[in-house]
């Protein structure tokens, strides 16, 4: 089946899928709150949401997945710098 979430469920189990979804979900919620203050964070949130949407009909690809994680970590870093100010 071409579904990344089903793939995670079968390979790492229900607990692994739940942890993955909670991590991504918490990032999206936290970053969406800061998206109005920083355009980089807004772009990263949009990129992660788009990746999560395409993951319902596709497996994780070696080309796209690292880019999604890069955007996620860039936004997390920008949020951390905003909090430090």
N, C-alpha and C positions, 0 to 999 in steps of 0.2 A: 504494500500500500504506500502511496506517495503522500505521507503525512508525517511530518517531523515529530509531532506530539505522540502519535501512535508508536513511532520508532523508539522514542525515549521510554515510553511505557513498557515496551517489550524488552528493551536492552538494559535499562537501569531500574525498572520497576516503578511502582506507584509512588513510593517515597521520593525517588529521584526526579520523577516528572513533577511532583508537587513542589519540590524544592526549586526546580528550574522555573516553574511558572510563578512561584512566589517571588523569586529574585527578579525576574523580568517585570512582573506586575508592580512590585514595589519601586523599581527604578522608574517605570513609566509614570506612576503617581507622583513620586518625589520630583522628578524632572519636569513634569507638566506644570507643577506649581511654580517652578523657576523659569519656565520657558518665556514668559513675558519680559523678564529682566535681561535675558541673554539670547541672542539669535543663534549662537552655536548650540545651546541646549535645545532650543526649539527644533532645529534641523536634526539633531541627534534623536530626539523623541520621535519625530516623524519617521526617520529612517528605521528605528527599532520597531515601531508600530507596523510599518510596511513589511519589514522582514517577518514579523510574527503573523501577519495576514497571509503572506505567501507560503509560510511554513505549513499551513493547513492543506496545501495541495502539492507540496514538494518536500524532498528530503534536504537536510543541510548539505550545502554545496561547498567544496573547498575554496571556491572563489568568493562567494557571497558571505559566508559565515564569519570569517576573520574581519571583514569590513564592518559587519554589524557589531561585533565585539569591540572593535576599535572606536566606533562612534559612541557606543555605550560607555566605554571607559573615558573617552574625552569629555563627554557630558558630565560624568560623575566627578571628574577632576575639576571641571569648571564650577560645578555646584559646591564642591569642597572649598575652592578658592573664594567663592562668594561668601560662604559662611565664615571664613577666616577674617574677612574684612571688618 
